């Protein structure tokens, strides 16, 4: 009889844990989604800053600018 009661208790405990997980899962997924969007936004800002530095740091040689102007 004790084994049967322990078995029933473990099933009830598993259902409770499963219910708790199911109750909190949408909140956890929402936090993960929001965090992912923040990371993507920050990486985009950092990448754009890096591209601006790379583009502004090097001037084109005069031969390239003269070639790009073409005969006008």
Phi, psi and omega in degrees: 000322181294319179299319179297317180293319177296321178296317179294323178295319181293325176293318179295322179294318179296320178296321179294316178296317179298318178295321178295317178298314180296328179287324184265347184301315179299325180291316180297317179295323177295319178295317178297318180296316179295317177298320178296318178295323178294317179297318178297317179296316180295321179292327177293318178296315179296320180294320180292323177295319179295318179295322177296318179294319180293321182286323182277341184281340184239122174271146179287143177298156183297330179296322181291317181292325178291323179290322181289334180289324178069176179282116178242000000 
